[in-house]
């Protein structure tokens, strides 16, 4: 049986969070975890990426959890991103993070630090997210959004014909809705797509 459930629970990740990341139904993830269905290779790779383990570890073919070391490309940590009330996001470079060469070849990336608790339990204050710079996003994806030309926030995006909602994972925070008119006039701009979370201890 695959080790998905064991690893997921050890990292305090819900089945829904993992299912959302790999774009399958939560019921399908349950089938994977209970050995009643096998994920295809591409899905298995995405699961391994999210859990930060090797596919061989998930398959029970090795006992080394960690993904193999690869040559890294350094990207700057540009400052804080609000995960609660938006704050001024981009300041001086604070630090550097490394991403692998394969990821770096797919676009331009920066790292940004989470500040606040609106993305709990997945993102903690002080965690770092890797962001692919792009000005569009699909509904359901997590993005860094610039509001009023300078304030930035990390939120899940939900698009409707009337506008967009910026949604916190933490239910204590209400969604922030912007009409199409507000998107143009404020403006509300997508800064980039969150592609990876790096927890800090």
C-alpha positions in Angstrom: 0.0 0.0 0.0 1.2 3.5 -0.8 2.5 5.6 2.1 0.5 8.7 1.2 -1.7 8.7 4.3 1.2 8.1 6.7 3.2 11.0 5.3 0.3 13.3 4.9 -0.8 12.9 8.5 2.7 13.3 9.8 2.8 16.8 8.1 -0.7 17.7 9.4 -2.0 18.1 5.9 -5.7 17.2 5.2 -6.7 14.8 2.5 -8.7 17.7 0.9 -5.6 20.0 0.7 -3.6 17.2 -1.0 -6.5 16.4 -3.3 -6.9 20.0 -4.3 -3.2 20.3 -5.1 -3.1 17.3 -7.4 -6.6 18.2 -8.9 -8.5 15.1 -7.9 -11.6 14.6 -5.8 -11.1 14.0 -2.0 -12.9 10.6 -2.5 -10.3 9.7 -5.1 -7.5 10.6 -2.8 -9.1 8.3 -0.2 -9.0 5.4 -2.7 -5.3 6.1 -3.3 -4.6 6.1 0.5 -6.6 2.9 1.2 -5.0 1.0 -1.7 -8.2 0.7 -3.7 -6.8 2.6 -6.7 -3.4 3.5 -8.0 -2.6 7.0 -9.1 -1.1 7.5 -12.5 2.6 8.4 -12.6 2.0 12.2 -13.1 -0.3 12.3 -10.1 2.1 10.3 -8.0 4.9 12.8 -8.9 2.6 15.7 -7.8 1.8 14.0 -4.6 5.5 13.4 -3.9 6.3 17.1 -4.7 3.6 18.3 -2.3 4.7 16.0 0.5 8.4 16.6 -0.2 9.3 12.9 -0.5 10.5 10.7 -3.3 8.0 8.7 -5.4 10.1 5.6 -4.4 9.4 6.3 -0.8 5.6 6.6 -1.4 5.8 3.3 -3.3 7.6 1.6 -0.4 10.6 0.9 -2.5 13.0 2.9 -0.3 13.1 4.3 3.2 14.7 7.6 2.5 11.9 10.2 2.7 13.7 13.2 1.4 13.8 14.2 -2.2 17.3 13.9 -3.8 19.5 16.9 -3.8 19.7 18.8 -7.1 21.7 21.7 -8.3 19.8 24.8 -7.2 19.1 28.2 -8.7 19.0 31.0 -6.1 16.0 33.4 -6.1 15.5 36.4 -3.8 13.2 36.6 -0.9 11.7 40.1 -1.5 10.1 40.8 1.8 6.8 40.1 3.5 3.4 39.1 2.1 0.4 39.5 4.2 -1.7 36.4 4.9 -4.1 38.4 7.0 -4.5 42.1 6.6 -2.6 43.1 3.5 0.7 44.9 4.1 3.3 46.5 1.9 4.8 43.4 0.3 8.0 44.1 -1.5 11.0 45.7 0.4 14.7 45.1 0.2 16.0 41.6 -0.5 16.0 39.7 2.9 17.4 36.4 1.9 17.7 33.8 -0.9 16.0 30.5 -1.5 17.0 27.8 -4.0 14.7 26.2 -6.6 15.8 23.3 -8.9 16.9 23.9 -12.4 13.8 22.3 -13.9 11.5 24.7 -12.2 13.7 27.7 -12.9 13.5 26.9 -16.6 9.7 27.3 -16.6 9.6 31.0 -15.8 10.7 33.8 -13.5 10.4 33.2 -9.7 10.7 35.0 -6.4 10.3 33.9 -2.8 8.0 35.8 -0.5 7.5 35.5 3.3 4.1 34.9 4.8 3.0 37.2 7.6 -0.2 36.6 9.5 -2.6 33.7 10.2 -5.3 33.8 7.5 -3.8 30.9 5.6 -3.6 28.6 8.6 -3.2 25.7 9.0 -1.4 25.3 5.7 0.8 28.4 5.8 2.3 29.6 9.1 3.6 33.1 9.9 7.2 33.2 8.7 6.8 30.5 6.1 8.2 31.2 2.6 6.3 30.7 -0.6 7.9 30.3 -4.0 6.0 32.4 -6.5 6.0 32.2 -10.3 5.6 35.7 -11.7 2.5 35.8 -13.9 -0.4 38.2 -14.3 -3.2 35.6 -14.7 -4.4 32.8 -12.4 -7.0 30.0 -12.7 -9.9 29.9 -10.3 -9.0 27.7 -7.3 -5.3 28.4 -7.4 -3.3 30.3 -4.7 -1.8 33.6 -5.8 -0.1 36.7 -4.5 -2.3 39.6 -5.3 -1.4 43.3 -5.3 -4.2 45.6 -4.2 -4.2 49.4 -4.6 -0.9 49.3 -6.4 1.2 48.2 -3.4 -0.5 46.1 -0.8 0.0 42.4 -1.3 -1.8 39.4 0.1 -1.6 35.6 -0.3 -5.0 34.1 -1.0 -6.8 31.4 -2.9 -8.6 32.9 -5.9 -12.2 32.3 -6.9 -13.3 33.9 -10.2 -16.9 34.7 -11.1 -18.4 36.7 -14.0 -18.8 39.6 -11.6 -15.3 39.7 -10.2 -12.9 37.8 -8.0 -12.8 36.7 -4.4 -9.6 36.4 -2.4 -10.2 33.5 0.0 -8.4 32.7 3.2 -8.0 29.1 4.3 -8.6 30.2 7.9 -12.4 30.4 8.3 -12.0 33.3 10.8 -11.3 35.5 7.8 -14.1 36.5 5.4 -13.5 36.4 1.7 -12.6 39.7 0.1 -14.6 40.3 -3.1 -13.7 42.8 -5.8 -16.0 43.6 -8.7 -14.7 43.9 -12.2 -14.9 47.6 -11.9 -12.8 47.6 -8.7 -10.3 45.3 -10.3 -9.7 47.9 -13.0 -9.9 51.1 -10.9 -8.0 50.1 -7.7 -6.4 48.1 -9.4 -6.3 44.5 -8.2 -3.4 42.8 -9.9 -2.2 39.2 -9.9 1.5 39.3 -9.0 2.2 35.6 -9.3 1.1 32.0 -8.6 2.2 30.2 -5.5 3.8 27.0 -6.6 5.6 25.8 -3.4 5.5 26.3 0.3 8.6 26.1 2.5 7.8 25.8 6.2 10.2 27.5 8.7 10.8 26.0 12.1 
